[in-house]
Structure formats: structure tokens, C-alpha cells
Amino acid sequence: MKDIAPPPPILRNQFETIREQFTKNVVPSYGRFDIAFSHGRGSELFDVNGKRYLDLGGGIAVCALGHCHPAITEALVEQSKKLVHVSNLYYTEQQGRLAAELVSRIAPGKVFFCNSGAEANEGLFKLARKFGHDEGRFEVITTVNSFHGRTLAGIAATGQDKVKKGFEPMTPGFRHVPFNDLAAMRAAISPATAAIMIEGVQGEGGITPAAVEYLLGLRALCDEKKLLLLMDGVQCGHFRTGKFQSFQRILEGVAGAEKFVPDGISMAKALGGGFPMGAFWVRSPYADLLGAGTHGTTYGGTPLACAVALKVLEVIEREQLADNVRTTGEFLKNEINRLAKTYPGVIKGARGMGFILGIELAENIPAFAGSEKPHAIQFVNRLHDAGVLTIPSGNQIARLLPALNLTRADAAEGIGFIEAVVKKLA
Ligand SMILES: *Cc1c(COP(=O)(O)O)cnc(C)c1O
């Protein structure tokens, strides 16, 4: 008789063993928390010691359907039995179908597939250079506190000194102006400017949504000065705000904004629901600027990645997760604001919309005075002890970027954990 083997026992010192291997063998470019995960399901994660966490960080806005969603697993298994990769020398049905699905949710245009957010932005920078090339224009203006990825052009585009430090000289052609400041943007435009790039909601910079007038003003400015308006939707896109793209949510119901559309949008993070994938969309008049031989990547848009992304989209729409993002996001935001009212010495307030939310911490929380570490890190660490995962953003903000299918019950449980920590800090 063949017995089913029992799962291996949990080793209590497994974390130290894993960390040791990292210390010896992994480039130490990340500041990691002292947790090693072993498995997950939905918005639950379990570390190697068997401790359970409620995941409100979603792998930094990646795990759109939570962990190990059966539909994603099935799409991966079924497609990998048929075809994984053939290269972009050929056509596959999946890539064309996914492109059509993305285009149909934005506006007439075309899509290029790549593998990450930085690479998607890189493609948009190349688009901008191609667009301006014949007139000698090459510059892309971005905003202070933006984040656009870690490649050489990505760190040049990012409006934060900390990502540039030690990697100078910067790739030329990028300048930064304050976010949500239309006059500053207008003043910064030079004869060399080809494009403007902004995030619809600044993510790494502390969860700051673009204002309605800012978006509309930038569109008018770009039309007037013949510039491309590029939007980095890597973190705030893919229904995280309650609409497919953040500008669709921000401009919802705004008279005269129906026709607003950027010229390029980068995507990644939630696009593959955890399977690595990036893409950018280009609006129709510019969709053929990158002609044959001008841009490429070996892995972009494999049938496997596209099959998964198609499934993610299908589940989001079938289960009406955009509505869930709105209602559950509203609940979370109201609860954070309630905590801010009750414990003003700890929490200043809530930022953001949908499932891209920030808990802004008060300055100089006495309980944090004993450590050099920023408030955000100390707060996130205490939340870990309480059993909930969030993502620090800057020094004063903890971000919530949960799975789009986070339930109301999960959200309420998360608030309970957060409130317990906040109460102790007060
Ligand atoms: C994460 C992120 C990127 C970079 O994406 P990678 O996949 O890490 O290269 C770019 N822009 C924004 C807004 C992001 O949040």
C-alpha cells in the first residue's frame, strides 16, 4: 500500500538558514524584512515558521487575484502544455488577443509587450525620442517624487535623488518638476522637450493622485506644444483605482473629460497577476512610430505570459472586482480616517483611492523615538508582528496595495490588526 507522504515538518530555524544563503550568495541590493515565505492562498501568506499573515501589500500591487488563484494556476498549466515560447519572429494567437483586450479598455492604439515596468517605461522613452528625432527633440520631463524603474533611463527619469546616487552620470534628457503643478511644467518645457511622463497616482512617492485640472491641463499643454503625454500606469493601473487606468477613475464624471486620453501608457505589476510581464500602449497616430527593427525583447509577450494575463483580465471582469476595489477601498479609507481621528498622535490620515491607499503617520511618534529607522519601517515592522503585511512608502507612509479580490471580511480583519498596533503606539 502506498501512503501519501506527510508534509515535511516545519523547521524552527529555517529562517536563519535561508537568510544565511542570501547573505552569502544574493546581491544585497534590497533592504529585506526578516520574514521568509513558504506559501499563500488568496490574501493569506504563511512564513516558513508557519505564522500566518494577512497580505495587504499584494507583492507591491502585483498579485491582482491574490496568491495561487486556481484560475491562474490552471492557465499556467494548460498553456504550458501547449506552447511556452517561440520568439517574436513569429505570431501567436495569445499575444494578439491580449493586445486587443488592452486596446479595447483604453482607446485606439497598439501594444508592445515586455517583461517589467522599467522596461515598459524604457520603451516609452524610446518612443518619445523617435517622435522628436527629426526636430532634434529628445527630452522627457517627469515629476518630483515620481518612480519610473531602476534601469539607467529609469533612474534618470525618476524624480528621487536616492535612486540616482552613486550611478552618475545620469542618462541625459530628463528633468523633474513638482507634481500637480501645471505652471511649473509649462515653464520647464524647452525646445528639446519631446514628452511629459507622470504617474496617475504617485506610488513610491507617497500615494498622491493627479488632480483633475492637472491631467486636463497637461493634455492641453502637450497638444499646444506638440509633446507626447505619457502615463506610467505600472503601479496605479490595472483596476487598482477601480477603473482600468487611473486617469479613467480620476476623470470619471468630469464634464469635458470624456475625450481625455494620453499618448502612451506603461503597464506591468498586476498585468500578469504575479507572472512577470510588462507592456506599453501607444495611441493611434503614434502606434507605428516604432517600426520593424527599432525595438524588441526576446521574452516579450510569450504565449504563456499572455494566456495568464488574459485569464487575470477575465476573472477581474467576471467577478466585477473593479466594484469590489471601489467599495472595499472606500471602507478601508474611511476606517483609516477613523483611526486618524481616534489616534491623531499616531495617524495623520488616509491617502489615495481604491486599492492604492496610504496610511500617513504622524510626525515624531514617541514610541518610535528610540530607533534611527524611519517611522514607516518601524510601523510596518510592528504590523508584521501583528500579522499583516503593508509596504512602506517614503519615511512616513505605509501603503496598502492588496489583491483586487480582497474581501470585506479580510479588510475588516486587517483594520483590526492595524488598530491594535496603533492603539499600543498611542
Ligand atoms: C514598480 C514600478 C516601476 C518599475 O517596475 P519594475 O517591474 O520593477 O521594473 C515603474 N513605475 C512605477 C510607477 C512602479 O511602481
The ligand as an ORCA input file, in Angstrom:
! r2SCAN-3c Opt
* xyz 0 1
  C       7.288     49.301     -9.857
  C       7.242     50.483    -10.715
  C       8.056     50.611    -11.846
  C       9.133     49.605    -12.172
  O       8.608     48.350    -12.466
  P       9.602     47.095    -12.436
  O       8.735     45.961    -12.885
  O      10.090     46.965    -11.035
  O      10.710     47.378    -13.368
  C       7.885     51.707    -12.654
  N       6.970     52.642    -12.378
  C       6.169     52.564    -11.302
  C       5.145     53.624    -11.061
  C       6.287     51.491    -10.416
  O       5.509     51.437     -9.338
*
